[in-house]
Amino acid sequence: MIAKDLKSNRTPSLEVRIRRIRTEIDAIIDSRAEAVAKQSPGVPLGVIRSLLTARTPACPCAQYLEIGGEADEAGGRLPASR
């Protein structure tokens, strides 16, 4: 019984945690893209998303940090262009 309790309380594997984080990041980036799209009628959502993530195309974690991460999430603000 103790062994079962220990197994159920184990931390998910690194792969599982990464997949969960990437899913969460994708949702945040999609939300930011939708907010910008509301201010930019006529610009396709995919184009806006690509522009938001273009600086760091290979890594969702880097994309999240580049667009402001949690610091701007509450206010819905996008970071100023560099």
C-alpha positions in Angstrom: 0.0 0.0 0.0 2.8 2.5 0.8 4.5 1.7 -2.5 1.3 2.6 -4.4 0.9 5.9 -2.5 4.5 6.7 -3.3 4.0 5.9 -7.0 0.9 8.1 -7.2 2.6 11.1 -5.6 5.7 11.0 -7.9 6.6 14.0 -10.0 5.7 13.6 -13.7 8.6 12.8 -15.9 10.5 15.7 -17.5 9.0 14.9 -20.9 5.4 15.1 -19.5 6.2 18.4 -17.7 7.7 19.8 -20.9 4.7 18.8 -23.0 2.3 20.4 -20.5 4.3 23.6 -20.4 4.5 23.8 -24.2 0.7 23.3 -24.3 0.3 26.1 -21.8 2.7 28.4 -23.7 0.8 27.8 -27.0 -2.4 28.8 -25.3 -0.8 32.0 -24.0 0.7 32.9 -27.3 -2.7 32.2 -29.0 -4.4 34.4 -26.5 -1.9 37.2 -27.2 -2.4 36.8 -30.9 -6.1 37.0 -30.6 -5.8 40.2 -28.5 -3.6 41.8 -31.2 -6.0 40.6 -33.9 -8.8 42.5 -32.3 -6.8 45.7 -32.7 -5.7 44.8 -36.3 -8.7 43.9 -38.4 -7.9 42.2 -41.6 -4.6 40.7 -40.5 -4.8 36.9 -40.3 -4.4 35.4 -36.9 -1.6 33.1 -38.2 0.4 36.1 -39.4 0.1 37.8 -36.0 1.1 34.7 -34.2 4.1 34.3 -36.5 5.1 37.9 -35.8 4.9 37.4 -32.1 7.1 34.3 -32.2 9.5 35.2 -35.0 12.4 36.3 -32.8 12.6 32.8 -31.2 11.1 30.4 -33.7 12.6 27.2 -32.4 11.6 27.1 -28.8 8.2 27.8 -27.2 9.8 28.5 -23.9 12.0 31.2 -25.4 8.9 32.5 -27.3 7.0 32.8 -24.0 9.9 34.7 -22.4 10.3 37.0 -25.4 6.7 38.1 -25.5 6.7 39.0 -21.9 5.9 35.9 -19.9 3.7 36.1 -16.8 4.7 39.7 -16.1 2.4 41.0 -18.8 -0.2 38.2 -18.7 -2.4 39.9 -16.1 -2.6 43.2 -18.0 -2.7 41.7 -21.4 0.0 44.0 -22.6 2.5 43.1 -25.2 6.2 44.1 -24.8 7.4 47.1 -26.8 9.2 46.3 -30.0 13.0 46.3 -29.8 
